[in-house]
Amino acid sequence: MNKADIEQKIVIGRFGSPFGVKGWIKVQSFTKPEENLLTYADWYISERDSWSLIKHDGLAKHGKGWIVHLTGYDSPEAVRFLVSLDIAIARSDFPPLAEDEFYINDIVGFSAINVEGVTLGVVMGFLDSGAHELLVITGEKEYLIPLIKDRFLKAVDKTKQQITVDWDADF
């Protein structure tokens, strides 16, 4: 197993369809803002339970999305096998944060309590509502709570691996 397989990967985008005749391919960014996808030089794709490094050497805005040229991929046939594959980066490539900041991926698995101290469940992931991200918390029931810091998300305790939300357990 190589170092790339051991290190945690975070999915930040997905390949779309080939574009043009010179090996360009459309990409969908999951980052906010979308262009942050392009700031990472080392991308990884999952192949048969292993991660493979892939590099880009050309990037362009195209309509509402992005197109990219990958090093060594010079025809539509060469990039065709990438269609619908996720683009990931190494967690260690994320920029460092201030003490009171966090990446939303880091709170998946944290327990969730409300301001009254009632345990709601565990943070299972996120949904994009269009307006903002929603926390998906699963316990005795499922909660979809807007991820709005200070309004609904009151605290993140990294040591306890717990978040506090302003949300009624009966809602």
PyMOL commands that set and color helices and strands:
alter all, ss='L'
color gray80, all
select helices_A, chain A and resi 3-6+34-39+76-82+91-93+104-107
alter helices_A, ss='H'
color red, helices_A
select strands_A, chain A and resi 9-19+24-29+42-47+50-62+65-70+86-90+111-114+119-128+133-138+142-146+153-157+162-165
alter strands_A, ss='S'
color yellow, strands_A
deselect
rebuild
show_as cartoon
